[in-house]
Amino acid sequence: MRRRPTVVLGASGLVGQHMQQRLSNHPWFVLAAIGGQTESSEMLPEQNPWRLDEQRPELPSIPIFDISSETFVNDLLELEIEVAFSCLPSDVAERIEGVLAQAGIAVFSNASFNRRKPGIPLVIPDINAEHFTTFSTIEGPIACGTNCTLIPLAVPLAALRTFGIQRVTMRSEQALSGAGWRLLFDEDANNGILEPEIPGEAEKVAEELLHVFGTAEEPAEIELDISCQRVERRYGHQVFVEAVFNQVLSLDSVLQAFSTHQFPDAMLKCPSAPLRPIHVVEHIDVKQHLWSNGERFSTHPQPHKDLQIGMSVVVGDVKLIDEYTLSFSAYSHNTIRGAAGGTMLLAEQAIVEGHIH
């Protein structure tokens, strides 16, 4: 398979740098340009401060373009860019994503601006892959990944949909990195001195959950009670869930549903698809269970080489409260499965399903 020329929009943010990291050895995409703000565009890629815990991978000598430049789109077209990974703040994404899509560049966005917009698929591939039918409609070829907190909630629940989800209560503990690199490197925040409330987060999670569990036209009907808070952990979002179902549960049937949950067959060959979407453990250890490929955990991950690591949702503490009510905890890497890796998986899905050629 040929490697498609790609631009990453966002040079210095955590998600943008994870995208650069994942593209350094990706078999289907090649990093050909970076789009940054004015200050970033004046640097070479290797001069940009590297903010990830892992060592900066070897990146090709490529241009960094100013996304606010009048020539930005033409600059990308001259390089024959086919795919853009958007890791921009929402207000910046608003200005640029639609313009790129109308120019024929397929946009896969981690930004929130276009989520749940008519004609733009908001997709978690192992939950609502069928929503991709609206890709490349009048809005142009744009698809969005979801809020990072939704992933550890939605993926386990999707495995249990056959039992009929009636009501869900969720409480989250979200990592500092979910708010960007500045909070991640804030000394007070790393010492537990931070504002735990995340304005608007619970509402986003609820709206997006109903969207991905619904049809392309109508959201699902599930009673929700969701609360979100920030904790001093650097990476990893954990959720604590209690769910009520319409059908009788057994512990064996629940665990069986978790273990057999899988991506559509065509997606199993995607480089970013983990061996299993759900990795079940007895009890979640937030230090040991951050990096999973679905079958094993890594304490020394190399995400620039291993695209599956960090892409599985870890589920533990599974308990039946009564025959209709289940509680569990789930944990995922917020900037990998919940952001860069998840958005890249959308682009891989678009390729294997023939949405981009």
C-alpha positions, -999 to +999 in steps of 0.1 A: +000+000+000+013+034-009+020+060+018-002+090+015+014+125+020+000+139+053+000+172+073-004+175+110-022+206+121-007+215+155+030+216+160+035+220+197+005+205+215+005+170+231-019+155+205-001+171+176+032+157+188+017+123+194+005+125+157+040+133+146+053+104+167+029+079+152+035+091+116+073+087+120+070+050+110+034+046+098+030+022+069+001+040+053+009+077+058+040+098+055+045+131+073+051+157+047+043+190+064+032+205+097+008+234+101+014+256+131+007+289+146+030+318+135+056+312+162+059+275+153+061+282+116+093+301+121+111+270+135+124+237+120+105+206+134+135+197+155+135+231+171+100+229+184+100+221+222+092+184+226+066+178+253+060+141+254+076+117+279+089+095+251+120+106+231+114+126+200+114+102+170+135+109+139+113+130+117+119+139+081+131+174+071+097+189+064+083+225+063+062+240+090+036+263+074+017+291+091-019+280+091-030+317+091-011+324+059-031+332+028-010+306+009-014+278+034-039+257+014-020+262-019+013+253-001-003+219+009-017+213-025+017+219-041+031+192-018+002+169-030-010+165+006-040+141+007-047+138+045-048+163+073-048+154+110-062+183+129-050+187+165-060+224+167-079+244+193-116+245+184-115+282+174-086+276+150-101+244+137-133+264+128-113+286+104-092+259+086-108+224+086-137+232+062-114+251+039-090+221+036-119+197+031-134+218+003-099+218-013-101+180-015-078+172+015-094+146+038-095+160+074-095+137+104-100+160+134-094+157+171-108+192+176-143+197+190-157+223+166-172+199+140-183+172+164-220+163+159-224+186+129-248+173+103-229+156+074-197+152+095-193+117+110-184+115+147-171+079+150-156+054+174-148+026+149-158-003+171-191+013+180-206+033+151-185+026+120-216+028+099-218+066+106-190+069+081-216+069+053-218+107+057-181+112+050-173+133+020-208+148+016-215+185+010-192+195+039-163+178+022-143+149+035-142+155+073-145+130+102-141+137+139-129+117+169-148+120+201-141+136+235-113+116+251-133+109+282-160+092+262-137+063+251-135+044+284-172+049+290-185+041+255-164+012+245-173-012+274-210-001+272-210-008+234-200-044+242-231-047+264-256-031+240-274-064+234-286-063+270-304-031+264-289-001+282-315+018+302-296+041+326-259+050+331-242+068+360-206+077+355-179+095+375-145+103+359-110+110+371-092+127+342-055+133+337-038+166+336-028+160+300-064+161+290-063+199+294-031+203+274+007+206+279+005+237+301-014+221+329+007+189+325+038+209+333+023+230+360+041+224+393+011+231+415-012+208+394+014+180+397+013+184+434-025+181+436-032+218+437-057+222+409-093+230+401-111+196+399-141+209+380-141+207+342-168+231+329-189+216+302-172+182+301-200+162+315-224+177+290-201+169+261-196+133+272-234+128+275-242+144+241-215+124+223-224+091+240-260+094+228-248+104+194-225+075+188-250+050+202-278+064+180-283+065+143-268+091+119-301+110+123-313+104+158-295+101+192-300+071+214-324+073+244-304+064+276-309+080+310-275+095+320-260+110+352-224+120+344-199+140+365-162+147+356-133+159+375-095+165+370-069+147+392-032+151+394-023+120+373-003+129+342-019+105+317-049+082+317-087+088+321-105+065+345-143+062+347-164+045+374-197+033+359-230+019+372-254+008+344-289-006+345-300-029+317-333-042+303-322-078+302-310-101+330-272-102+334-248-127+347-211-122+354-202-148+328-223-132+301-209-097+308-173-110+307-180-129+275-194-097+259-163-078+269-139-105+255-157-109+222-161-072+214-142-064+183-138-040+154-154-046+120-135-073+101-121-050+076-105-029+103-086-057+119-057-051+095-055-014+104-021-006+119-036+013+149-062-013+158-053-030+190-054-068+193-085-064+214-105-032+220-111-042+256-085-056+280-102-071+311-083-072+344-095-080+379-086-046+393-072-015+375-038-002+384-034+032+369+004+031+368+007-004+353-023-004+330-019+027+309-003+011+279-022-019+266-025-034+231-054-056+242-034-085+253-003-072+271+008-041+291+040-022+284+061-004+310+085+008+283+063+017+254+076+028+220+045+043+204+065+056+174+071+019+164+042+001+181+009+017+169-012-008+189+002+000+223-021+023+243-050+017+221-070-007+242-095+002+269-088-016+302-119-028+322-118-040+358-136-042+390-166-058+373-194-065+397-231-074+396-251-052+419-283-071+410-295-091+380-301-059+360-274-036+374-236-037+367-207-017+380-173-015+365-143+008+361-126+015+328-093+032+319-077+044+287-048+065+275-064+098+269-039+112+244-035+079+225-067+060+223-087+090+232-070+114+208-041+109+184-044+072+180-081+072+179-082+099+152-055+081+132-076+049+134-105+069+117-082+076+088-072+040+086-109+030+086-115+055+058-089+037+037-100+001+043-136+010+037-128+029+005-138+064+016-104+078+005-083+063-022 
